[in-house]
Amino acid sequence: MELKDRIRRILHEQHIKQKDFAGDIKVTESYVSNLLNGKRRSISEALALLIEQVYGYSAQWVLTGEGDCYAVNLAAANSTPAKKRLIAEIEELSAPEVAAVQVFVDSLDGYKKAFDLSE
């Protein structure tokens, strides 16, 4: 899998537009466009680490395509017992079950907007 495919996967899985991705990782929209069309075939380690920090994709995977695509969440070590339990249970789910959980999580955004809730 080439870098352009990994970036496309991130955009797809995160349901974000190129413009928003560019803003989140502090690059121009044309830079992201060049990544997606294969004109840029590599990125800096610093940018890969920023993608890991912002989106949770392993910097190693972003750079090379090797290893697990998701970074180990160091913050999870400090999570509440309930969050740790949920994370452990989600890791055991089948792909269709994870998709169902994702639909539920996505629906929470609508709930928060409807009731003007913020964290």
JOVENWO-V215513 format. One line per field, one symbol per residue. ss: DSSP state (H for helix, E for strand, L for the rest). phi: phi as a letter, one per 40 degrees, with the letter a starting at -180 (. if undefined). psi: psi as a letter, one per 30 degrees, with the letter a starting at -180 (. if undefined). A space follows every 50 residues. Layout:
ss: ???
phi: ???
psi: ???
This chain:
ss: LLHHHHHHHHHHHHLLLHHHHHHHLLLLHHHHHHHHLLLLLLLLHHHHHH HHHHHLELHHHHHHLLLLLELLLHHHHHLLHHHHHHHHHHHLLLHHHHHH HHHHHHHHHHHHHHLLLLL
phi: .cddcccdccdcccfbcddcddccbgbcccccdccccgcbbabccccccc ccccbgcddccccbgbgccccccccccbccdcccccccccccccdccccc ccccccccccccccbfcbc
psi: kleeeeeeeeeeefhlleeeeeeeghlleeeeeeefggfkgllleeeeee eeeefgkkeeeeefglakfklkjffffglleeeeeeeeeefflleeeeee eeeeeefeeeeeeeghkl.
